[in-house]
Amino acid sequence: MQIALSQVGKVHTCSPPDSNGLWIHRDAAAVLDEKELESMRSAFTIELFNRRGVHSCSAGKEEGDLETVYACKAGEVDQAGHIRLASALRDLASS
């Protein structure tokens, strides 16, 4: 079951934006916010982290830019009421 949840979490990184302007579809955000689905949330953030791929040395500029992006995304989902997902994205931003 955990492997399946992990795979679903990874797939949710490809969620289209919601029609209301949220960067992730509201149904995907709602699922990722479920209390019991920590492993899915974890796989989601790991996949976002891994998407960066290979990078060159930029004295931390790229990391700072990513921190801003993920913190902004966290704020948006937090405003939409998805506090667990927002917390996971804030953790990603700080890492």
Summary of the structure (lengths in Angstrom):
residues: 95
radius of gyration: 13.2
end to end distance: 27.4
largest distance: 40.8
contacts: 259
relative contact order: 0.17
helix: 67%
strand: 0%
